Each structure stands twice: as structure tokens, then as C-alpha cells.
């Protein structure tokens, strides 16, 4: 597999330095991507560069994931309007371990092959480097004029907010440049990849390598991912879409991909999956014939959810989606854990009912008209029950006087009432 050709048809190349393709054709090459360790989980914004490393390894080259323990203590000014919070070493180490566990789902770290992935932390080579030695060894090779010309620096200095830029942040590109030099010298790493906002920092590294060693190194960046409507990719109303289920449940993760627009689905399926070109082309053609079936979205959601979570999590997410949108059974509903149940029915009308009411049993008609106003009147409820239009926990209510007790509760806490086909109500017993 030709790495550059693969990235080109997937729409994953924004800019690359001349000679990059020739270098990759010449020999097995090591390349790295920097990952900011300010959280103990990656989010889907990181996935583009992770997928670049995945394709790089598939093409027979060696991927290196660099966790920016040292640079994470400073903060990259690119695309930021304010300085970030700085972390201590213990927090950074914890975050690194969590990130590696996530990367192992994409990259092979364990095989004996020469292109097995590797993880490094720039804190390991920066922590013992004195400031005096750094400015003597590294600082003298890069001029202030060169650093000031970088887009990320110019933007911050000319921003209307008048925040300016601390020396700490200004020095960021020197530190990132030194990472590249270190990996070039210690691990024969000749390529750095990242998002297009990193171009300035990456080329500082190639320049430092040239000036300090006379050697040649390369840069390749992918476009920043956007949504067709101009909104920010990977952000929802509740914030980032995380890879860790503690922050974004597999159901919500699956739903994110399932709900992207047709235009975005066509773009994302190339970027966020390893599906071959022929298959993607036929999926796009199939989708165009019947867009309402959302063939692209379903396949995209399936592949990414299985890759990040598991086949079981994907199946559970599909089943949970069917509860809301399909003809699902009460068995499927009972299998949902509380977190997924609340995610599925997020936004439906909710009522709180006294738990003790269910201890002795209460007539359905009293519960759903007097305690929780699901129906405006008993007459309305009777009519709908008689026509078979009321379900409790996905089981048809045959008689409005049926006694409901605690044994009916889902997760020992919830009752799901359905009026007609589409109207749901969630009752919480407290």
C-alpha cells in the first residue's frame, strides 16, 4: 500500500514538504504525531492523526506516538486564544497510560516486527535539560524573526483581545522543534505529521534538524476537519465526543456518527475508517440511490464504534436505537443499563413519582392521570388503551386498571410509558 496515495484519495493531505513521497518509497520510515496529554482520554478530534498513524503502519512504516508531557506543561498557542492550565507530572503520567490503552486499539505496539508502534513522552528528555543548556544548544539556531513569522504567533499577537503571548508559549515551537530533532537523532525519525494548524511548529523542527545536523526531515499535515454547516467537528451540546466510555457512552458515540449529514458522512467514512476505496465508492453510489436509508451513516457508525469500543458495544447501541425508533421488545429495554436508558430517552417528557406508591401497587389509570399527567383525563386514557395504543416498558397495556408495582421498574427506578407510536414518557420512582 502506498501511504501518500492512500491519504490522497481519503482527502487527508493538506500540505506536505517536497521529497516526502520519495523518502517513503526509499525505505521503511519512522514518523511521529504529537498528542496533547491534558486529559486522560482522546476525543474524536484526535482521531484524524491517529488514523494517519494507522495507515502509516499498514503501509509498512513505523508510527511513533509522542505524548507531550513537557509541552503539555506549557501549552500550544496554535488555534488558542488563551493560555491553558498546566498539569503536574503525576497527572501527565496517568493521562499517558490511558491514552496508550486507547491507541492500542488502532496501532500494533506489541509485535516483534520492525515497524511496531512506539510511544514516547517528551518529558523524559526535557526534564533534565537545563534552561541554560537549551538556549545555548537549541535557541541559537532559530532566529526570533523566523519564530515571529509563524502564523500561530502572528495571530495571537494581533488578536483584538489584547491578551498577548507569554514567553512560555512563544518558546513552544522551539520545544516542539527540539522533539523532532531528538527523535531524528535517537530514533532516525524523519517525518512529523499532524493537523494543518501544526505546520508552523513542524517546519521549525525540520529547519532545526537542517541547521543543527545538516540532515533532511519532512512534514505532512492533514486538513482540519469541519462540518458541512460550518460548525466545529466533534463538538456536541454536551462538549467533546470522547473515546472513553466514562465521558461519552458507546450509545452516544454511535449516535454522533449516525446523525452526521450526508455530505459529512461521505467525507468522514474515508477519514475515520480503514474501508477500502472500492467498497467506499460502492457505498457512496448505493447511498445516492436511497439517501433516506442512511447507508453511509450506518456503516460509518458501525466501523468507528467497533474500532473504538467493541462489536458488543456496537450491537447494544443499535438495539438501544431500535427501542426509540424501531419495533423493539421489552426484553431489549430491560437489558439497557441506566446510563444508556437515560441517553436514549434524553429529551422525552419526564415525571417523578413516589416509590412507595409502587410498593403496594397502583392502578395504571390513576398513576398516569393523577400522579403523572401523561394523559389529560381518564377518559382519554381509556380510549387509547381500548384501541391498543398504550404500552408500559414496551408491553401493551391491556387493561387501564392493571396494578403496577415495583417489579415493573427498569433498573429498579424507571417506567417507560408509550402513547401511540412516537410519544414516550419516562417516569422516575424516587
Order of alpha helices (4+ residues) and beta strands (2+ residues): alpha-beta-alpha-beta-alpha-beta-alpha-beta-alpha-alpha-alpha-alpha-alpha-alpha-beta-alpha-beta-beta-beta-alpha-alpha-alpha-alpha-alpha-alpha-alpha-beta-alpha-beta-alpha-beta-beta-beta-beta-beta
